[in-house]
Amino acid sequence: MSYEEGDITVVELKRYAYCPRILFITHVLHLDEVVSEAMEAGLEQHDDAIITPIVAKLKALRVLRSIELRSELLKMGGKPDYLIITRNKEYIPVEVKWASSDKGRVRWDHKLQLAAYALLVEENFKTTVKRGYIYYLKDRRVAGLVIDEGLKNLTRRIVENIHKIILEERDPGIVSPPTRCVNCGYKAYCRPGLKLRRPI
Ligand code: SF4
């Protein structure tokens, strides 16, 4: 399945969670991210065997790897790392991240990403997705997430907002704290003079 003109990707929800302005910078101003060594490390590939314990725990009947999904309703596409289908015909998205968990829980940006995959799976497989998992490579933890209607609705609203930023060229402005901007790949264009004071 291929994406269509005007589609956004699930990865863009993760970026929005980091900072909505990134969407304006990339889609309206068409500027590229300045990629640091740390970011490149995060792009490293992982071995499929890493999710074997999750597959066993969920009693998977099938595991689909990097399946391309698209939502006509949301004008959004995405490829979950894994989609597990259990013996009870439950569909469960699973992601592997080169990051640490939030003290054993799924991080906010990854919650949105899992919920977005859930919406794609629901539309494509005519099912209801109730949960997802993230394997965090840095602290070697598996964090589960209940994907309820509240989170799905919030995700739908954010997708709508992203489309508005792009179509109406709406600059959301600087809404992120400076601590986040310091590690942002768009700082050079967005907040070039920003320096954090060292604690005394
Ligand atoms: S520098 Fe800060 S405000 Fe600008 S895009 Fe990055 S996180 Fe957002």
Residues whose N, C-alpha, C, O or C-beta is under 5 A from the ligand:
A	BS01	SF4	C19 R21 I22 I174 V175 S176 R180 C181 C184 Y186 K187 C190 R191
